[in-house]
């Protein structure tokens, strides 16, 4: 039997087409890539930054461990954000809280002259991923017993404890290099987020044995999820992502939930696409005969956070 013809990766995988597909078309192979040229040479400033990292390795690691233990969810990272802010302040940065009106977000700045060098620090944990540090098997730090629906606490499944510690340490090291070597530059460290919104559907609770007159908030959230999938199918490019979770869908099968929320994250490489998606989603949630209307609910849509390619400016 003749071998099965192999599809080019640019046809078989649209995501890969945006990356390796270009290499295939131009005849570039990862096996024969030339080595990098023109790398920055060693300087006294660079050595100052590296020396600070080496001398403070235990402090940086302790920050990551501290944030791991706190394991706080997004927009609730009170202890984690303060741990970062303290280390930055102890090393000469000025911290301003409440970026984009988010209580656990801040901008830490060192210097006021020259070009601005930006760093990012994230320190939020993810729900359900609680884990004791240093253990290679599943061993949650927090377990919430419930006979009907046990859950685990939050945890750093995407290593934001390390990402944040690394960004904070890098910002301090560069600031130290600027100060020690008499350079003119400004260092700013700030957080980043995705476009995030929560749609809450309000109905009327009641026993499932006599459901007439009940209005299920869960029905509205499920209809919202179904409508968003039609947007995903035909309007979201391979570079884009949106995720949702129903965060309070009721307590028992035989009780109609009167309140239910569905939480969305939107990620994209272009600002236009997530803006379009959120506009369409909010429109779908609010207009008559959309998710709330068939479920006989009302809906509200508080935006939880939006951040897009934050550039330092007068208000940063």
Helices and strands as residue ranges (DSSP letters): H 9-12, H 14-17, H 20-26, G 30-32, H 44-55, H 57-70, H 78-90, E 94-97, G 99-101, E 106-110, E 115-120, E 143-144, E 151-152, H 160-180, E 185-190, E 195-202, E 206-207, G 208-210, H 217-235, E 241-246, E 255-256, E 259-267, H 271-286, H 291-294, E 298-305
